[in-house]
Amino acid sequence: MNETPASPGTAHLRARAEIDLAAVRANVRSLRSHASGAAFMAVVKADGYGHGALPCARAAVEAGATWLGAATPHEALALRAPGSGVPADVRVMCWLWTPGGPWREAVEADIDVSVSGLWALEEVTAAARLAGRPARVHLKADTGLGRGGCQPTDWTDLVAAALRAEADGLVRLVGIWSHLACADEPGHPATTDQLTRFREMITAAEARGVRPEVRHIANSPAVLTRPDSHFDLVRSGVSVYGIAPSPALGTPADFGLRPAMTLSASLALVKRTPGGHGVGYGHRYVTPGPTTLGLVPVGYADGVPRQASGAGPVLVDGKLRTVAGGIAMDQFVVDLGGDEPPAGAEVVLFGPGDRGEPTAQDWAQAAGTIAYDIVTRIGGRVPRVHLNESPDGAGAPSPAAGRERGGPRDGSDAPARPEDFGASGTP
């Protein structure tokens, strides 16, 4: 089986994560079809689950998303920054606040904020006074996840305080929301219990005068499998990037989804070794006989999980291979069984699976984790190369410079510059 060459201008890179934005658009359209009666939020937290927040946000909006979700306020502010490419009429929401956060900046940037307790309401109302405009607030109910959100026993007090702030012109109560704990486990009773509690807490708030624009609780698995959870707005995260929320629910193809990320590297060295040759720290692998070894120049510093040592699958020269021995900080080895692909040959760690390459789920299984963890952990040393940036498919791939996972400090999606790479093409 012959591998398709890497995209023009990227094959020289030590490693690259190619992100197919056409797949992101198609995934959003497919997800919207599962919840056609609700508005759609694409969650782009954690740098778009490792895929690049701004390019993926723009692609999601082009496919019909009218909301974008972020965990931290700084992620949300980057979506509102000049030059982000996010239209002003797209709502942006963030929910992971701590005391002393940039509440005023968020209010001034027209970002929707989540409030789970009285301390947060006090801080956002103070920010609204300073900003001279009301804050758009979503009250979060803890319906059973046990993380953020207001407990039912404290709900009445929070709602009453929020209504007083609204009467003072300091907030607009635009949303009531919650988050599901077990929607990725088919038939789990906790999902139905949470939906019942959510309806009760909505009813209690509305009885006191709250008139929310949106009520929302559905995450990716609930969007796909629980239409009774869709309410006014659904929030899809990992499924936007073509990953099924859990193997128990089905494969991406079962839901019309396509994985958007392909992680690959350039083979650094191929050499012949005798039998009985130790490989890597601790000699956790010893060659069973004369063979060839291939050096793959990525490791756990790049986000390749060390837990997949001896088990991680890769596609080299059209053949599936397995990590031989331990995954080190910057590299790992595969036993090529006597084959001698040239240095520079493409090694595909995971992708959509079209060419027989492993998927992120395959790596999750090898590492004893979940596919979310595999894609979000890919580090800043690995350039993101965004394909199909134009909705019509026009335009060349644009490699984003190696960066911290939170994106560039100015919030832009700056392409790589020649000076960002050494003579070898390695960032």
PALUM-332592 format. One record per residue (C-alpha): residue number from 0; residue in one letter; x, y, z. Coordinates in nm, 4 decimals, always signed. Each point is the difference from the previous one (the first is absolute). Layout:
// PALUM-332592
 seq type        x        y        z
 NUM    a        X        Y        Z
...
***
This chain:
// PALUM-332592
 seq type        x        y        z
   0    m  +0.0000  +0.0000  +0.0000
   1    n  +0.1537  +0.3304  -0.1073
   2    e  -0.0237  +0.3023  +0.2237
   3    t  -0.1180  +0.3339  -0.1298
   4    p  +0.2863  +0.2516  +0.0230
   5    a  -0.0150  +0.2713  +0.2599
   6    s  -0.1426  +0.3332  -0.1087
   7    p  +0.2294  +0.2222  -0.2100
   8    g  +0.2304  +0.2066  +0.2131
   9    t  -0.0437  -0.2151  +0.3115
  10    a  +0.1736  -0.3285  -0.0856
  11    h  +0.3339  +0.1366  +0.1241
  12    l  -0.1278  +0.0599  +0.3509
  13    r  +0.1158  -0.2203  +0.2853
  14    a  -0.3628  -0.0430  +0.0963
  15    r  -0.3302  +0.1570  -0.0949
  16    a  -0.3646  -0.0142  +0.0958
  17    e  -0.2090  +0.0560  -0.3104
  18    i  -0.3488  +0.1282  +0.0728
  19    d  -0.2622  -0.0441  -0.2709
  20    l  -0.2361  +0.2945  +0.0422
  21    a  -0.2325  -0.1469  -0.2629
  22    a  -0.0515  -0.2889  +0.2426
  23    v  -0.0766  +0.2469  +0.2798
  24    r  -0.2652  +0.1663  -0.2163
  25    a  -0.1507  -0.3332  -0.1001
  26    n  -0.0060  -0.1149  +0.3629
  27    v  -0.1823  +0.3141  +0.1101
  28    r  -0.2595  -0.0440  -0.2739
  29    s  -0.0503  -0.3629  +0.0986
  30    l  -0.0305  +0.0857  +0.3699
  31    r  -0.2475  +0.2777  -0.0736
  32    s  -0.2160  -0.2532  -0.1836
  33    h  -0.0237  -0.2012  +0.3232
  34    a  -0.1350  +0.3047  +0.1866
  35    s  -0.1732  +0.2006  -0.2696
  36    g  -0.2388  +0.1680  +0.2433
  37    a  +0.2733  +0.1547  +0.2136
  38    a  +0.2716  +0.2584  -0.0489
  39    f  +0.3502  -0.1451  -0.0270
  40    m  +0.3079  +0.0798  +0.2094
  41    a  +0.3398  -0.1230  -0.1179
  42    v  +0.2289  -0.0340  +0.3007
  43    v  +0.3520  +0.1123  -0.0885
  44    k  +0.1613  -0.0089  +0.3444
  45    a  +0.3545  -0.1345  +0.0478
  46    d  +0.1091  +0.1486  -0.3336
  47    g  -0.2846  -0.1727  -0.1785
  48    y  +0.0731  -0.3354  +0.1689
  49    g  +0.3531  +0.0351  -0.1336
  50    h  -0.1119  +0.0771  -0.3565
  51    g  +0.0417  +0.3802  +0.0077
  52    a  -0.2805  +0.2045  +0.1539
  53    l  -0.0301  +0.2850  -0.2478
  54    p  +0.0105  -0.1952  -0.3281
  55    c  -0.2435  -0.2552  +0.1397
  56    a  -0.2280  +0.2712  +0.1411
  57    r  -0.0169  +0.1679  -0.3397
  58    a  -0.0688  -0.3315  -0.1730
  59    a  -0.2753  -0.0861  +0.2492
  60    v  -0.1677  +0.3372  -0.0524
  61    e  +0.0186  -0.0463  -0.3761
  62    a  -0.1874  -0.3283  +0.0493
  63    g  -0.2773  +0.1594  +0.2042
  64    a  +0.1172  +0.0237  +0.3614
  65    t  -0.1459  +0.3135  +0.1587
  66    w  +0.1720  -0.0452  +0.3371
  67    l  +0.3593  -0.0722  +0.1005
  68    g  +0.0975  -0.1429  +0.3371
  69    a  +0.3219  +0.0478  +0.1961
  70    a  +0.1032  -0.1169  +0.3437
  71    t  +0.2170  +0.2903  +0.1152
  72    p  -0.0644  +0.3710  -0.0412
  73    h  +0.3284  +0.0463  -0.1844
  74    e  -0.1075  -0.2594  -0.2563
  75    a  -0.3253  +0.1912  -0.0446
  76    l  +0.1741  +0.3364  -0.0267
  77    a  +0.2219  -0.1381  -0.2777
  78    l  -0.3149  -0.0841  -0.1966
  79    r  -0.1140  +0.3617  +0.0357
  80    a  +0.3413  +0.1533  -0.0760
  81    p  +0.0413  +0.2175  -0.3122
  82    g  +0.1036  -0.2153  -0.2915
  83    s  -0.1413  -0.3221  +0.1419
  84    g  -0.2339  -0.0367  -0.2950
  85    v  -0.2918  -0.0851  +0.2278
  86    p  -0.3078  +0.2021  -0.1024
  87    a  -0.1295  +0.2411  +0.2629
  88    d  -0.3484  -0.1541  -0.0059
  89    v  +0.1307  -0.3408  +0.1089
  90    r  -0.0522  -0.0461  +0.3730
  91    v  +0.3066  -0.0976  +0.2049
  92    m  -0.0377  -0.1621  +0.3412
  93    c  +0.2530  -0.1008  +0.2645
  94    w  -0.0546  -0.1774  +0.3291
  95    l  +0.3189  -0.0701  +0.1955
  96    w  +0.0366  +0.3054  +0.2241
  97    t  +0.2053  +0.0577  +0.3125
  98    p  -0.0091  +0.3006  +0.2361
  99    g  +0.1751  +0.3039  -0.1402
 100    g  -0.0452  -0.1079  -0.3604
 101    p  -0.0315  +0.2442  -0.2912
 102    w  -0.3725  +0.0530  +0.0489
 103    r  -0.0007  +0.3597  -0.1213
 104    e  +0.1912  -0.0872  -0.3172
 105    a  -0.2487  -0.2796  -0.0689
 106    v  -0.2999  +0.2287  +0.0531
 107    e  +0.1490  +0.2660  -0.2258
 108    a  +0.0726  -0.2642  -0.2659
 109    d  -0.3644  -0.1149  +0.0061
 110    i  +0.0900  -0.3482  +0.1259
 111    d  -0.2641  -0.2123  +0.1705
 112    v  +0.1174  -0.1116  +0.3440
 113    s  -0.1016  -0.2823  +0.2296
 114    v  -0.0926  +0.0529  +0.3648
 115    s  -0.0170  -0.2920  +0.2430
 116    g  +0.0018  +0.1830  +0.3322
 117    l  -0.0476  +0.3306  +0.1771
 118    w  +0.3698  +0.0940  -0.0053
 119    a  -0.0010  -0.0126  -0.3816
 120    l  -0.3203  +0.2010  -0.0206
 121    e  +0.1547  +0.2665  +0.2242
 122    e  +0.3121  +0.0217  -0.2170
 123    v  -0.1875  +0.0169  -0.3282
 124    t  -0.2396  +0.2678  +0.1259
 125    a  +0.2955  +0.2088  +0.1207
 126    a  +0.1561  -0.0406  -0.3449
 127    a  -0.3243  +0.1052  -0.1667
 128    r  -0.0076  +0.3212  +0.2053
 129    l  +0.3538  +0.0804  -0.1112
 130    a  -0.0726  -0.0904  -0.3612
 131    g  -0.3214  +0.2018  -0.0089
 132    r  -0.1955  -0.2800  -0.1614
 133    p  -0.1860  -0.3099  +0.1223
 134    a  +0.1734  -0.3358  +0.0031
 135    r  -0.1515  -0.2917  -0.1902
 136    v  -0.0284  -0.2725  +0.2633
 137    h  -0.0794  -0.3712  -0.0160
 138    l  -0.0916  -0.1507  +0.3364
 139    k  +0.1516  -0.3468  +0.0332
 140    a  -0.1890  -0.2714  +0.1842
 141    d  +0.1744  -0.3004  +0.1532
 142    t  -0.2411  -0.2715  -0.1048
 143    g  +0.2270  -0.2848  +0.1053
 144    l  +0.3463  +0.0348  -0.1555
 145    g  +0.1399  +0.1396  +0.3231
 146    r  +0.2442  +0.2452  -0.1568
 147    g  -0.1014  +0.3585  -0.0791
 148    g  -0.3570  +0.1136  +0.0466
 149    c  -0.2331  +0.0954  +0.2805
 150    q  -0.1450  -0.2729  +0.2177
 151    p  -0.3831  -0.0253  +0.0029
 152    t  -0.0041  +0.0965  +0.3693
 153    d  +0.1705  +0.3337  -0.0839
 154    w  -0.1770  +0.0611  -0.3309
 155    t  -0.2779  +0.2203  +0.1380
 156    d  +0.2472  +0.2392  +0.1632
 157    l  +0.2148  +0.0270  -0.3131
 158    v  -0.3026  +0.0597  -0.2236
 159    a  -0.1370  +0.2664  +0.2357
 160    a  +0.3337  +0.1833  +0.0109
 161    a  +0.0340  -0.0199  -0.3776
 162    l  -0.3482  +0.1413  -0.0488
 163    r  +0.0859  +0.2926  +0.2279
 164    a  +0.3107  +0.0672  -0.2083
 165    e  -0.2103  -0.0162  -0.3151
 166    a  -0.2513  +0.2462  +0.1476
 167    d  +0.2930  +0.2340  +0.0688
 168    g  +0.1014  -0.0202  -0.3660
 169    l  +0.3299  -0.1731  +0.0762
 170    v  -0.0641  -0.3386  -0.1577
 171    r  -0.2186  -0.1664  -0.2590
 172    l  -0.0942  -0.3534  +0.0943
 173    v  +0.0329  -0.1502  -0.3465
 174    g  +0.0555  -0.3656  +0.0833
 175    i  -0.0528  -0.2894  +0.2370
 176    w  +0.2308  -0.2924  -0.0544
 177    s  +0.1576  -0.3148  +0.1367
 178    h  +0.2314  -0.2814  -0.1077
 179    l  -0.0571  -0.3750  -0.0264
 180    a  +0.2164  -0.2553  +0.1794
 181    c  -0.0768  -0.3304  -0.1729
 182    a  -0.1462  +0.0787  -0.3427
 183    d  +0.2828  -0.1963  -0.1643
 184    e  -0.1240  -0.3187  +0.1708
 185    p  -0.3094  -0.1251  -0.1848
 186    g  -0.3020  -0.0417  +0.2220
 187    h  +0.1671  +0.1310  +0.3144
 188    p  -0.2785  +0.1045  +0.2416
 189    a  +0.1929  +0.3066  +0.1177
 190    t  -0.0723  +0.1753  -0.3310
 191    t  -0.3758  -0.0250  +0.0408
 192    d  +0.0304  +0.0988  +0.3664
 193    q  +0.2008  +0.3084  -0.0941
 194    l  -0.2465  +0.1030  -0.2681
 195    t  -0.2833  -0.0271  +0.2520
 196    r  +0.1884  +0.2137  +0.2511
 197    f  +0.0899  +0.2521  -0.2717
 198    r  -0.3649  +0.0446  -0.0944
 199    e  -0.0902  +0.0458  +0.3672
 200    m  +0.2650  +0.2668  +0.0496
 201    i  -0.1064  +0.1799  -0.3203
 202    t  -0.3612  -0.0041  +0.1173
 203    a  +0.1008  +0.1380  +0.3395
 204    a  +0.1986  +0.2841  -0.1585
 205    e  -0.2701  +0.0860  -0.2499
 206    a  -0.2632  +0.0012  +0.2762
 207    r  +0.1999  +0.2793  +0.1635
 208    g  +0.0198  +0.2014  -0.3196
 209    v  +0.3088  -0.1166  -0.1896
 210    r  -0.0635  +0.0056  -0.3747
 211    p  +0.3057  -0.1639  -0.1572
 212    e  +0.0788  +0.0258  -0.3688
 213    v  +0.1581  -0.3456  +0.0055
 214    r  -0.0121  -0.3078  +0.2187
 215    h  +0.2793  -0.2486  -0.0703
 216    i  +0.1424  -0.3220  +0.1382
 217    a  +0.0816  -0.2228  -0.3015
 218    n  +0.3659  -0.0818  -0.0613
 219    s  +0.1369  -0.1996  -0.2964
 220    p  -0.1381  -0.3418  +0.1010
 221    a  -0.3382  +0.1453  +0.0924
 222    v  -0.0191  +0.1883  -0.3302
 223    l  +0.0433  -0.3327  -0.1768
 224    t  -0.2151  -0.2273  +0.2158
 225    r  -0.2387  +0.1953  +0.2267
 226    p  -0.2357  +0.2282  -0.1933
 227    d  -0.1888  +0.0647  +0.3251
 228    s  +0.3060  +0.1918  +0.1200
 229    h  +0.0222  +0.2502  -0.2850
 230    f  -0.2144  +0.2835  +0.1407
 231    d  +0.0916  +0.3356  -0.1676
 232    l  +0.3750  -0.0464  -0.0508
 233    v  +0.2380  -0.2945  -0.0282
 234    r  +0.3736  +0.0036  +0.0716
 235    s  +0.2228  -0.2289  -0.2037
 236    g  +0.3660  -0.0318  +0.0828
 237    v  +0.2044  -0.3011  -0.1024
 238    s  -0.2483  -0.1031  -0.2707
 239    v  +0.0653  +0.3254  -0.1862
 240    y  +0.3469  -0.1411  -0.0636
 241    g  -0.1346  -0.3327  -0.1238
 242    i  +0.0550  -0.2116  +0.3099
 243    a  -0.2800  -0.2113  +0.1404
 244    p  -0.0586  +0.0789  +0.3697
 245    s  +0.0552  -0.3619  +0.1010
 246    p  +0.0441  -0.3371  -0.1723
 247    a  -0.3122  -0.1196  +0.1814
 248    l  -0.2105  +0.2410  -0.2065
 249    g  +0.1524  -0.0929  -0.3353
 250    t  +0.2682  +0.1052  -0.2429
 251    p  +0.0295  +0.3456  -0.1601
 252    a  -0.1344  -0.1438  -0.3263
 253    d  -0.3118  -0.1222  +0.1816
 254    f  -0.0912  +0.3653  +0.0615
 255    g  +0.1184  +0.1453  -0.3294
 256    l  +0.3179  +0.1409  +0.1560
 257    r  +0.3553  +0.0089  -0.1352
 258    p  +0.3122  +0.0469  +0.2164
 259    a  +0.1615  +0.3285  -0.0951
 260    m  +0.3540  -0.0514  +0.1330
 261    t  +0.2765  -0.2071  -0.1555
 262    l  +0.3182  -0.0176  +0.2066
 263    s  +0.3122  -0.1031  -0.1869
 264    a  +0.3770  +0.0252  +0.0155
 265    s  +0.2961  -0.0453  -0.2319
 266    l  +0.2061  -0.3128  +0.0581
 267    a  +0.3383  +0.1151  +0.1353
 268    l  +0.2102  -0.3135  -0.0396
 269    v  -0.0170  -0.3600  -0.1218
 270    k  +0.2738  -0.2429  +0.0980
 271    r  +0.0700  -0.3704  +0.0071
 272    t  +0.0543  -0.1642  +0.3369
 273    p  +0.0845  -0.3545  +0.1096
 274    g  -0.2242  -0.2211  +0.2078
 275    g  +0.0117  +0.0532  +0.3727
 276    h  +0.0520  +0.3748  -0.0329
 277    g  -0.1573  +0.2086  +0.2758
 278    v  -0.2181  +0.2954  -0.0988
 279    g  -0.0487  +0.3132  +0.2089
 280    y  +0.0198  +0.0686  +0.3715
 281    g  -0.0151  -0.3113  +0.2122
 282    h  +0.0155  -0.2238  -0.3093
 283    r  -0.3724  -0.0578  +0.0242
 284    y  +0.0236  -0.1378  -0.3518
 285    v  +0.2705  -0.2327  -0.1280
 286    t  +0.0125  -0.0904  -0.3685
 287    p  -0.1035  -0.3649  -0.0474
 288    g  +0.2355  -0.0370  -0.2961
 289    p  +0.1830  +0.2035  -0.2661
 290    t  -0.2289  +0.2839  -0.1022
 291    t  -0.0252  +0.3656  -0.0895
 292    l  -0.0971  +0.2703  +0.2463
 293    g  -0.1624  +0.3322  -0.0883
 294    l  +0.0419  +0.3118  +0.2141
 295    v  -0.3119  +0.2177  +0.0286
 296    p  +0.0921  +0.3507  +0.1257
 297    v  -0.2966  +0.0703  +0.2285
 298    g  -0.0540  -0.0890  +0.3623
 299    y  -0.1871  +0.0836  +0.3139
 300    a  +0.1212  +0.3623  -0.0132
 301    d  -0.2051  +0.0215  -0.3202
 302    g  -0.3006  -0.1601  +0.1653
 303    v  +0.0537  -0.3619  -0.1069
 304    p  -0.1162  -0.1873  +0.3109
 305    r  +0.2806  -0.1851  +0.1775
 306    q  -0.2651  -0.2399  +0.1297
 307    a  -0.0206  -0.1405  -0.3562
 308    s  +0.3605  -0.1248  +0.0133
 309    g  +0.0214  -0.3390  -0.1657
 310    a  -0.3574  +0.0315  -0.1274
 311    g  -0.0503  +0.3203  -0.2012
 312    p  -0.0821  -0.0715  -0.3659
 313    v  +0.1455  +0.1884  -0.2988
 314    l  -0.0137  -0.0302  -0.3778
 315    v  +0.3443  -0.0052  -0.1637
 316    d  +0.0343  -0.0431  -0.3761
 317    g  -0.3516  -0.1403  -0.0191
 318    k  +0.0493  -0.2592  +0.2748
 319    l  -0.1285  +0.0047  +0.3545
 320    r  +0.2747  -0.0112  +0.2594
 321    t  +0.0099  +0.0236  +0.3788
 322    v  +0.2168  +0.2106  +0.2275
 323    a  +0.2991  -0.2134  +0.1004
 324    g  +0.0915  +0.0633  +0.3612
 325    g  -0.0552  +0.3258  +0.1808
 326    i  -0.1201  +0.3331  -0.1342
 327    a  +0.2662  +0.2533  +0.0980
 328    m  -0.0274  +0.3756  +0.0326
 329    d  +0.0852  +0.0751  -0.3627
 330    q  -0.0052  -0.3311  -0.1879
 331    f  -0.1010  -0.3620  -0.0208
 332    v  +0.1011  -0.3028  -0.2071
 333    v  -0.1943  -0.2438  -0.2148
 334    d  +0.1187  -0.3409  -0.1152
 335    l  -0.0298  +0.0033  -0.3782
 336    g  +0.0543  -0.3752  -0.0357
 337    g  +0.2742  +0.0343  -0.2594
 338    d  -0.1724  +0.2625  -0.2156
 339    e  +0.2075  +0.3066  -0.0862
 340    p  -0.2146  +0.3035  -0.0752
 341    p  +0.2124  +0.3105  -0.0595
 342    a  +0.0741  +0.2575  +0.2643
 343    g  -0.2656  +0.2681  -0.0346
 344    a  -0.2776  -0.2490  -0.0767
 345    e  -0.3323  +0.0929  +0.1576
 346    v  -0.1003  -0.1685  +0.3247
 347    v  -0.3698  +0.0422  +0.0773
 348    l  -0.0845  -0.0315  +0.3663
 349    f  -0.3727  +0.0557  -0.0430
 350    g  -0.2536  +0.1431  -0.2420
 351    p  -0.3477  -0.0705  -0.1369
 352    g  +0.0963  -0.3608  -0.0854
 353    d  -0.0518  +0.0323  -0.3754
 354    r  +0.3420  -0.1412  -0.0866
 355    g  +0.0024  -0.2645  +0.2656
 356    e  +0.1729  +0.2302  +0.2460
 357    p  -0.0876  -0.0184  +0.3698
 358    t  -0.2558  +0.2382  +0.1443
 359    a  +0.0082  +0.2092  +0.3158
 360    q  -0.2258  -0.2631  +0.1546
 361    d  +0.2601  -0.2688  -0.0777
 362    w  +0.2601  +0.2040  +0.1889
 363    a  -0.2462  +0.0557  +0.2838
 364    q  -0.0438  -0.3737  +0.0316
 365    a  +0.3762  -0.0556  -0.0072
 366    a  +0.0537  +0.2623  +0.2719
 367    g  -0.2982  -0.0906  +0.2170
 368    t  -0.1641  +0.3389  -0.0425
 369    i  -0.2614  +0.1745  -0.2156
 370    a  +0.0288  +0.1501  -0.3465
 371    y  -0.0577  +0.3517  +0.1398
 372    d  +0.3274  -0.0387  +0.1889
 373    i  +0.1917  -0.1091  -0.3097
 374    v  -0.0857  +0.3012  -0.2180
 375    t  +0.0095  +0.2692  +0.2687
 376    r  +0.3423  -0.1038  +0.1302
 377    i  +0.1862  +0.0632  -0.3290
 378    g  +0.2519  +0.2642  +0.1000
 379    g  +0.1186  +0.3331  -0.1305
 380    r  +0.3094  -0.1456  -0.1688
 381    v  -0.2303  -0.1596  -0.2571
 382    p  -0.1126  +0.2558  -0.2617
 383    r  -0.3683  -0.0022  -0.0917
 384    v  -0.0531  +0.0011  -0.3760
 385    h  -0.3539  +0.1062  -0.0872
 386    l  -0.1348  -0.1388  -0.3250
 387    n  -0.3044  +0.1222  -0.1944
 388    e  -0.0145  +0.3333  +0.1792
 389    s  -0.2426  +0.1375  -0.2589
 390    p  -0.3485  -0.1534  -0.0005
 391    d  +0.0334  -0.0624  -0.3750
 392    g  +0.3268  -0.1870  +0.0569
 393    a  +0.2115  +0.2684  -0.1638
 394    g  +0.3322  +0.1071  +0.1419
 395    a  +0.3201  -0.1714  +0.1020
 396    p  +0.0576  -0.1630  +0.3373
 397    s  +0.1194  +0.2443  +0.2617
 398    p  +0.2376  -0.1372  +0.2624
 399    a  -0.0455  +0.1708  +0.3341
 400    a  +0.3213  +0.0716  +0.1819
 401    g  +0.0959  -0.2226  +0.2922
 402    r  -0.1671  +0.1492  +0.3046
 403    e  -0.1331  -0.0626  +0.3425
 404    r  -0.3233  -0.1937  -0.0021
 405    g  -0.1926  +0.3113  +0.0999
 406    g  +0.0849  +0.1623  -0.3333
 407    p  +0.2098  +0.3031  -0.0827
 408    r  +0.0042  +0.2760  +0.2585
 409    d  -0.1696  +0.2491  -0.2289
 410    g  -0.2848  -0.2422  -0.0747
 411    s  +0.0815  -0.0018  -0.3720
 412    d  +0.0402  -0.3031  -0.2223
 413    a  +0.3342  +0.1040  -0.1384
 414    p  +0.1529  -0.2328  -0.2583
 415    a  +0.3487  -0.1305  +0.0539
 416    r  +0.2827  +0.2257  -0.1096
 417    p  +0.3257  -0.1320  -0.1464
 418    e  +0.1862  +0.1180  +0.3086
 419    d  -0.2240  -0.2184  +0.2179
 420    f  +0.1716  -0.3082  -0.1420
 421    g  +0.3598  -0.1111  -0.0037
 422    a  +0.1930  -0.1086  -0.3056
 423    s  -0.1322  -0.3532  +0.0427
 424    g  -0.3600  +0.1178  +0.0000
 425    t  -0.0400  -0.0853  +0.3663
 426    p  -0.1724  +0.2585  +0.2193
***
